Amino acid sequence: MTDNTRAILLMNVAMLAFTLNDACMKAVSETLPLFQAIFLRGVATTLALLGLAAMQGQLRFVPGPGDRARIGWRTLAEVVSTATFLLALTHMPIANLSAIMQALPLAVTLGAALWFGERLDAARLLAIMIGFAGVLLIIRPGTEGFDRWALLGLASMAFVTLRDLMTRGLSRSVPSSAVAVWAALAVAVMGGVVTLQQGWQTVSLTQAALLAGATVNLIIGYLTVVMVMRVGDIGVVAPFRYMALLWAILIGAGVFGAWPDGLTLIGSAIVVASGLFTLLADRLRRQRRTA
Protein backbone atom coordinates (compact mmCIF):
# COMPACT_ATOMS: atom_id res chain seq x y z
CA MET A 1 0.00 0.00 0.00
CA THR A 2 1.43 3.39 -1.02
CA ASP A 3 1.55 6.35 1.36
CA ASN A 4 -1.19 8.14 -0.60
CA THR A 5 -3.47 5.08 -0.55
CA ARG A 6 -2.96 4.74 3.19
CA ALA A 7 -3.64 8.46 3.65
CA ILE A 8 -6.85 8.27 1.58
CA LEU A 9 -8.11 5.41 3.75
CA LEU A 10 -7.21 7.34 6.90
CA MET A 11 -9.02 10.43 5.60
CA ASN A 12 -12.15 8.37 4.98
CA VAL A 13 -11.91 6.99 8.51
CA ALA A 14 -11.46 10.53 9.88
CA MET A 15 -14.50 11.90 8.04
CA LEU A 16 -16.64 8.96 9.17
CA ALA A 17 -15.44 9.38 12.76
CA PHE A 18 -16.22 13.12 12.81
CA THR A 19 -19.68 12.47 11.33
CA LEU A 20 -20.40 9.72 13.88
CA ASN A 21 -19.35 12.16 16.61
CA ASP A 22 -21.86 14.68 15.25
CA ALA A 23 -24.57 12.02 15.07
CA CYS A 24 -23.96 10.94 18.68
CA MET A 25 -24.09 14.55 19.90
CA LYS A 26 -27.30 15.19 17.94
CA ALA A 27 -28.91 12.07 19.40
CA VAL A 28 -27.87 12.70 23.01
CA SER A 29 -28.95 16.37 22.90
CA GLU A 30 -32.55 15.21 22.32
CA THR A 31 -32.74 14.10 25.96
CA LEU A 32 -29.76 15.78 27.65
CA PRO A 33 -29.04 19.53 27.81
CA LEU A 34 -26.66 20.33 24.95
CA PHE A 35 -24.07 22.24 26.98
CA GLN A 36 -23.94 19.54 29.62
CA ALA A 37 -23.19 17.09 26.81
CA ILE A 38 -20.50 19.46 25.49
CA PHE A 39 -18.99 19.68 28.98
CA LEU A 40 -18.90 15.92 29.54
CA ARG A 41 -17.48 15.20 26.08
CA GLY A 42 -14.98 18.03 26.51
CA VAL A 43 -13.70 16.69 29.83
CA ALA A 44 -13.21 13.19 28.43
CA THR A 45 -11.55 14.50 25.27
CA THR A 46 -9.24 16.80 27.23
CA LEU A 47 -8.08 13.96 29.49
CA ALA A 48 -7.37 11.75 26.48
CA LEU A 49 -5.44 14.49 24.67
CA LEU A 50 -3.51 15.33 27.84
CA GLY A 51 -2.39 11.71 28.02
CA LEU A 52 -1.30 11.85 24.37
CA ALA A 53 0.58 15.12 24.86
CA ALA A 54 2.27 13.74 27.99
CA MET A 55 3.47 10.66 26.10
CA GLN A 56 4.94 12.97 23.44
CA GLY A 57 6.56 15.20 26.08
CA GLN A 58 4.75 18.31 24.87
CA LEU A 59 3.03 19.49 28.05
CA ARG A 60 5.89 21.80 29.05
CA PHE A 61 5.89 23.74 25.80
CA VAL A 62 5.71 27.52 26.28
CA PRO A 63 4.75 29.47 23.12
CA GLY A 64 6.24 32.83 22.21
CA PRO A 65 4.20 36.07 22.32
CA GLY A 66 3.11 35.88 18.68
CA ASP A 67 2.06 32.25 18.95
CA ARG A 68 0.25 32.94 22.25
CA ALA A 69 -1.95 35.52 20.52
CA ARG A 70 -2.71 33.19 17.63
CA ILE A 71 -3.44 30.29 19.98
CA GLY A 72 -5.76 32.58 21.96
CA TRP A 73 -7.72 33.58 18.87
CA ARG A 74 -7.71 29.98 17.64
CA THR A 75 -9.06 28.72 20.96
CA LEU A 76 -11.79 31.38 21.02
CA ALA A 77 -12.76 30.44 17.46
CA GLU A 78 -12.87 26.75 18.46
CA VAL A 79 -15.22 27.50 21.36
CA VAL A 80 -17.62 29.66 19.33
CA SER A 81 -17.59 27.34 16.31
CA THR A 82 -18.34 24.32 18.51
CA ALA A 83 -21.24 26.05 20.25
CA THR A 84 -22.80 27.40 17.05
CA PHE A 85 -22.30 24.14 15.15
CA LEU A 86 -23.89 21.95 17.81
CA LEU A 87 -26.76 24.38 18.40
CA ALA A 88 -27.47 24.31 14.66
CA LEU A 89 -27.09 20.53 14.60
CA THR A 90 -29.80 20.06 17.22
CA HIS A 91 -32.32 21.96 15.08
CA MET A 92 -31.56 20.96 11.47
CA PRO A 93 -30.75 17.81 9.47
CA ILE A 94 -27.15 16.62 9.81
CA ALA A 95 -26.74 16.41 6.01
CA ASN A 96 -27.84 20.04 5.50
CA LEU A 97 -25.39 21.32 8.09
CA SER A 98 -22.61 19.14 6.71
CA ALA A 99 -23.31 20.52 3.24
CA ILE A 100 -22.88 24.08 4.52
CA MET A 101 -19.59 23.14 6.20
CA GLN A 102 -18.24 21.73 2.92
CA ALA A 103 -17.74 25.35 1.82
CA LEU A 104 -14.98 25.61 4.42
CA PRO A 105 -12.06 25.04 1.97
CA LEU A 106 -13.45 27.85 -0.19
CA ALA A 107 -13.74 30.16 2.83
CA VAL A 108 -10.20 29.32 3.98
CA THR A 109 -8.83 29.99 0.48
CA LEU A 110 -10.55 33.38 0.39
CA GLY A 111 -9.48 34.16 3.96
CA ALA A 112 -5.85 33.27 3.23
CA ALA A 113 -5.89 35.65 0.27
CA LEU A 114 -7.29 38.48 2.40
CA TRP A 115 -5.32 37.74 5.58
CA PHE A 116 -1.93 36.50 4.36
CA GLY A 117 -1.94 38.10 0.92
CA GLU A 118 -1.85 34.76 -0.88
CA ARG A 119 -2.40 35.08 -4.62
CA LEU A 120 -5.96 34.40 -5.78
CA ASP A 121 -6.46 34.23 -9.55
CA ALA A 122 -9.72 34.94 -11.36
CA ALA A 123 -10.58 31.26 -11.89
CA ARG A 124 -10.33 30.37 -8.20
CA LEU A 125 -12.20 33.53 -7.18
CA LEU A 126 -15.01 32.57 -9.59
CA ALA A 127 -15.06 29.04 -8.14
CA ILE A 128 -15.39 30.49 -4.63
CA MET A 129 -18.30 32.71 -5.69
CA ILE A 130 -20.04 29.75 -7.37
CA GLY A 131 -19.46 27.64 -4.26
CA PHE A 132 -21.05 30.24 -2.01
CA ALA A 133 -23.98 30.41 -4.44
CA GLY A 134 -24.37 26.68 -3.79
CA VAL A 135 -24.52 27.42 -0.06
CA LEU A 136 -27.33 29.91 -0.73
CA LEU A 137 -29.25 27.12 -2.49
CA ILE A 138 -28.90 25.03 0.65
CA ILE A 139 -30.06 27.68 3.15
CA ARG A 140 -32.48 29.51 0.77
CA PRO A 141 -32.75 32.88 2.55
CA GLY A 142 -36.05 34.70 2.08
CA THR A 143 -38.01 31.59 1.08
CA GLU A 144 -40.42 29.27 2.86
CA GLY A 145 -37.69 26.62 2.98
CA PHE A 146 -35.35 28.94 4.90
CA ASP A 147 -34.15 27.57 8.22
CA ARG A 148 -32.85 30.29 10.54
CA TRP A 149 -30.67 27.73 12.26
CA ALA A 150 -28.67 27.51 9.04
CA LEU A 151 -27.35 30.98 9.89
CA LEU A 152 -25.71 29.44 12.94
CA GLY A 153 -24.17 26.90 10.59
CA LEU A 154 -22.76 29.76 8.53
CA ALA A 155 -21.45 31.41 11.70
CA SER A 156 -19.78 28.15 12.69
CA MET A 157 -18.11 27.92 9.27
CA ALA A 158 -16.85 31.50 9.65
CA PHE A 159 -15.27 30.76 13.04
CA VAL A 160 -13.78 27.48 11.81
CA THR A 161 -12.22 29.52 8.99
CA LEU A 162 -10.72 31.88 11.59
CA ARG A 163 -9.47 28.85 13.55
CA ASP A 164 -7.77 27.36 10.49
CA LEU A 165 -6.21 30.69 9.51
CA MET A 166 -4.78 31.10 13.01
CA THR A 167 -3.48 27.54 12.84
CA ARG A 168 -1.77 28.29 9.53
CA GLY A 169 -0.05 31.26 11.14
CA LEU A 170 1.46 29.24 14.01
CA SER A 171 5.21 28.61 13.94
CA ARG A 172 6.41 25.08 13.29
CA SER A 173 7.73 24.77 16.84
CA VAL A 174 4.19 24.71 18.28
CA PRO A 175 3.15 21.06 18.90
CA SER A 176 -0.22 20.07 17.47
CA SER A 177 -1.24 18.04 20.53
CA ALA A 178 -0.68 21.00 22.86
CA VAL A 179 -2.88 23.24 20.70
CA ALA A 180 -5.56 20.53 20.66
CA VAL A 181 -5.45 20.24 24.47
CA TRP A 182 -5.97 23.97 24.96
CA ALA A 183 -8.87 23.98 22.52
CA ALA A 184 -10.56 20.93 24.09
CA LEU A 185 -10.13 22.37 27.59
CA ALA A 186 -11.63 25.71 26.55
CA VAL A 187 -14.66 23.97 24.99
CA ALA A 188 -15.15 21.91 28.17
CA VAL A 189 -14.98 25.05 30.34
CA MET A 190 -17.52 26.79 28.10
CA GLY A 191 -19.88 23.84 28.42
CA GLY A 192 -19.38 23.75 32.19
CA VAL A 193 -20.07 27.47 32.66
CA VAL A 194 -23.35 27.29 30.70
CA THR A 195 -24.32 24.10 32.55
CA LEU A 196 -23.91 25.90 35.88
CA GLN A 197 -26.51 28.41 34.69
CA GLN A 198 -28.90 25.81 33.26
CA GLY A 199 -28.65 23.14 35.94
CA TRP A 200 -27.42 19.55 35.98
CA GLN A 201 -29.40 16.55 34.76
CA THR A 202 -28.70 12.96 35.76
CA VAL A 203 -27.09 11.05 32.90
CA SER A 204 -28.68 7.74 31.88
CA LEU A 205 -26.75 4.73 30.59
CA THR A 206 -27.96 5.39 27.05
CA GLN A 207 -26.83 9.01 27.22
CA ALA A 208 -23.47 7.96 28.68
CA ALA A 209 -23.00 5.47 25.84
CA LEU A 210 -23.75 8.17 23.24
CA LEU A 211 -21.31 10.57 24.92
CA ALA A 212 -18.67 7.86 25.00
CA GLY A 213 -19.26 7.21 21.31
CA ALA A 214 -18.93 10.92 20.55
CA THR A 215 -15.69 11.17 22.54
CA VAL A 216 -14.09 8.09 21.00
CA ASN A 217 -14.99 9.14 17.47
CA LEU A 218 -13.79 12.70 18.06
CA ILE A 219 -10.41 11.44 19.26
CA ILE A 220 -10.17 8.99 16.35
CA GLY A 221 -10.90 11.87 13.98
CA TYR A 222 -8.20 14.05 15.55
CA LEU A 223 -5.57 11.32 15.43
CA THR A 224 -6.29 10.10 11.90
CA VAL A 225 -6.26 13.63 10.49
CA VAL A 226 -2.79 14.14 12.01
CA MET A 227 -1.67 10.81 10.53
CA VAL A 228 -3.00 11.86 7.11
CA MET A 229 -0.92 15.03 7.14
CA ARG A 230 2.19 12.97 7.90
CA VAL A 231 1.92 10.18 5.33
CA GLY A 232 0.06 11.54 2.30
CA ASP A 233 0.26 14.17 -0.41
CA ILE A 234 -2.22 16.84 0.71
CA GLY A 235 -3.17 17.64 -2.88
CA VAL A 236 -4.18 14.01 -3.44
CA VAL A 237 -5.86 13.44 -0.08
CA ALA A 238 -7.70 16.74 0.49
CA PRO A 239 -10.63 16.03 -1.92
CA PHE A 240 -11.60 13.05 0.22
CA ARG A 241 -12.67 15.45 2.97
CA TYR A 242 -15.91 15.69 1.03
CA MET A 243 -16.68 12.11 2.04
CA ALA A 244 -18.03 13.71 5.23
CA LEU A 245 -21.04 14.90 3.23
CA LEU A 246 -21.76 11.40 1.93
CA TRP A 247 -21.50 9.95 5.44
CA ALA A 248 -23.78 12.71 6.76
CA ILE A 249 -26.42 12.00 4.10
CA LEU A 250 -26.34 8.25 4.80
CA ILE A 251 -26.42 8.64 8.60
CA GLY A 252 -29.07 11.36 8.43
CA ALA A 253 -31.34 9.17 6.32
CA GLY A 254 -30.62 5.89 8.11
CA VAL A 255 -30.60 7.09 11.74
CA PHE A 256 -32.70 10.26 11.80
CA GLY A 257 -34.95 9.60 8.80
CA ALA A 258 -34.01 12.94 7.20
CA TRP A 259 -33.22 12.84 3.48
CA PRO A 260 -32.05 16.16 1.92
CA ASP A 261 -34.36 17.65 -0.70
CA GLY A 262 -33.49 18.32 -4.32
CA LEU A 263 -32.22 21.91 -3.90
CA THR A 264 -30.01 20.87 -0.99
CA LEU A 265 -28.48 18.09 -3.08
CA ILE A 266 -27.93 20.45 -6.02
CA GLY A 267 -26.37 23.08 -3.74
CA SER A 268 -24.16 20.42 -2.14
CA ALA A 269 -22.96 19.24 -5.56
CA ILE A 270 -22.10 22.84 -6.54
CA VAL A 271 -20.17 23.41 -3.31
CA VAL A 272 -18.22 20.15 -3.67
CA ALA A 273 -17.44 20.77 -7.36
CA SER A 274 -16.24 24.31 -6.59
CA GLY A 275 -14.06 23.04 -3.75
CA LEU A 276 -12.53 20.30 -5.90
CA PHE A 277 -11.79 22.81 -8.67
CA THR A 278 -10.14 25.15 -6.16
CA LEU A 279 -8.00 22.32 -4.75
CA LEU A 280 -6.97 21.23 -8.25
CA ALA A 281 -6.14 24.78 -9.31
CA ASP A 282 -4.06 25.29 -6.16
CA ARG A 283 -2.21 22.02 -6.78
CA LEU A 284 -1.40 22.99 -10.38
CA ARG A 285 -0.24 26.42 -9.23
CA ARG A 286 2.13 24.84 -6.69
CA GLN A 287 3.48 22.44 -9.32
CA ARG A 288 4.20 25.31 -11.70
CA ARG A 289 5.92 27.23 -8.89
CA THR A 290 8.07 24.20 -8.07
CA ALA A 291 8.98 23.70 -11.73
N, C-alpha and C positions, 0 to 999 in steps of 0.2 A: 504494500500500500504506500503510495507516494505521500509526501507531506501535505500537498494540496487536497488529496482525497481524504486524508485523515482530518484535515481542518474543516472540510465541507461537512463531514459527518458530525464533528463536534459542534459546528454552528447550528446544524439541524437539531441536535440534542439541546443546545442552549435555548433556541427559540421555543422548542416544545416545553422546556422546563419553565421559562418565564411565563408562557401562556397558561400552564397548569397552575403556577403560583397565582396568576390573576384569577383563574377560575375558582381556586380554593378560597381566595379572599372574597370574591363575589358571593360565593355560597355561604360562607360563615357570617358575612355581614347581614344576611337576611334574618338572622336570629340573635346576633351578638352586636353590640354597639361597634361601629366601624373603628373608632379611634382606640377602643380597648383592644380590638384585634390587631391594629397597627402596633400598639405598644407591646403586646405579647410576642408578635412576630419579630418586632425590632429587637427585643431583649434576647431572644433565642439566636437571631442572626448575628447580633453584636458579639455574643459569647463565642459563637463558632468562628467568626472572623478574627477575634482576639487570639484564639488558640492557633489559628493559621499564621497570624502575624508573629506570634511568639516563637513558633517553630522556625520561622524564617529570620528571626532575630531583628525584626523591624519595629519593635515597640518603642525603642529608645530614640528613634529618628526625630530630630528637631529641624523643621523647615526654616529657611531664611525668610526675611520680611516680605519679599515679593511673593514667594510661594504661600506664605501664611495668608496673605490677602486673597489670593486665588482660591486657596482651599476653603476660606471662609465663605466666599461667594458661591463656590461649588456646593458646599454643604447646605447653604441656605436654599439654593436652587433645588437640591435633592429633596429637602423637606417639603417645599411648596409643591414641587412636581408630584411627589408621592401623594400628598393630601388631595390635590386636585384630581389626579388620575383615579384614585380609589373612590372619591366621591362621585365622579362621573360614572365609574364602572358599576356602582350600586344602582344607578338609575337608567342605564342604557345598555343595549346589547353589546356583548364583549367583542363581536366582530366589527361593529360600527366604530367602537373606540379604537380598536386595533388598526382599522383602516385609516383613521385620522393620524395615528402615530406613525404610520408608514411614510408620512411626509417629512419625518425628522431628518433624513439625509439631505433633503432639499433645503430645509431650514438651516441646517448646519453649514452647508455649502454657501448659502447666501450670507449667513452670519460671519463666516470666516472671511468672506470678501469685504464685508463692512468693517469688521473688527480688526483683522490682521492685515488687511490690504492685499489679500490673495487675488490673483488675476481671475476675472470671471468674464469669459467671452460671450458673444451674443447668443450662440447656440445653447449654452448651458443656462443662461439667464431666461431664454424662452422656455426651456424645459422646466425650470423652476416655476415660472408663471403658469404653465399648463398644469403642472402638478398641483399647485394651489387651487386652480380652477376645479380639479378633481375633488379636492377637499370640500369645496363649496357645494358640489353635487351631493356629497355625503351628508353634510349638515343642513343644506337647503334653507338658508336664512330667509325669513319673510314669507314662508309657505306654511301650509297646514302640516307638512311633514317635519317642520323644524322642531328640534329637541334642544331646549335651552341648556341641558346638561352637556351637550356637545361643545358649548363654549368653554366649559371647564376642561374638556379634552384638549381644546386648542391652547388654553392657558398652560396645561401640563406640558404640551409639546414645546411651547415657548420656553418654559423653565428648564426642560431637559436640554434644549438647544444651548441655553446659557451654561448649564452644567458641563456639557461636552466641550464648549468653547473654553471654559476655565480649565478643564482637564488638558486640553491641547496646549494651553499656555504654561503648564507646570514644567519645571526643569526635570531632566532625566534622573536626577538623584532622588526624587520623591518616590518612595515605594508605593506600588498600587494597593497593597493590602492595608497599609496604614491609612490611605485616603478612604478606602472602603469602610474601615472601622469607624472613622470619624463620621462619615455619612450615616451609617447604620445606627450609631449611637444617637445622633441628632434626631433621626426619624423616631427612634424609640422614646426619646425625651418629649418630643412633640406629642406623640400619642398619649404618653403618660399625663402630661399637663392637661390636655383636653379631657381625658378620662376622669381626672380629679374634679373637673367642673360638672361632668355629666353623671358621675356615679359609676360604681362597679357592679357588674352582673356576674353571678356564678357561672363558670364555664362547664358545659356538659362534656361527656366523652366524645360525642360526635363533633362538637365545636373544637375540642382539643385536637382531634384527629385531623380536621381540616386545617387548623393552624400549623400543625406539625408538617402536613403536606406542603403548605405554602412555604414554610421555612426551608425545608429540604430542597424543594425545587428552586427557590431563590438562590440558595447557596450553590446548587449544581449549575445554575445559569451563570453566576458570577465566575466560578472556577473554569467552566468550559469556554467562556468568552476569553478569559486570560490565556488559556491554552491555545485557542484559535490564533490569537495575535502572535504567539510564539512559534507556531509550526507552519503556518500557511501564508500564501501570497494574498494580501488584503484585497487586491484588485480582483482576484479570482473568487475569494470567499465572501466578500461583502454582499453580493446580490442575494445570497442565501438567507440574509436577514429577513427577506420578505416572506420566508416560510412561516413566520409568526402569524401573518394574516391568514394563511391557509389553516393553520392549527386553530386559530381563533374562530374561523367560520365553522370548522368541524366540531369543535367543542361547544360552541354556542348553539349549534343545531342539535347535537346529540345529547347534551347535558341540560341546557336551559330551554330547548325548543324554540330558539329564535334564529330564523333564517333571514339573512339580509335581503332587502328588496332589490329590484332591478337597478334603480338609480345608484344605490349604495355599491352594488357590484361594478357598475360602469365607472363610478368615481374611483373605486379602489383600483381598477385596472389602469386608469389614467395615471394615478399617483405612482403605482408600481412601475409602469412603463417610463414615466418621467424620471424616476429615481434610477432605474437601470441605465437609461441614456446618459444621465449625469455621471454615474459611476464609470461607464465606458469612456465617455469623453475625457474624464479626469485621468483615467488610466492611459489613454493614448497621448494625452498632453505630457504626462510624466515620462512615457517612453521616448517621445520626441526630445524632451529636455535631456534625458540620459544620453541619447544618441548624439 
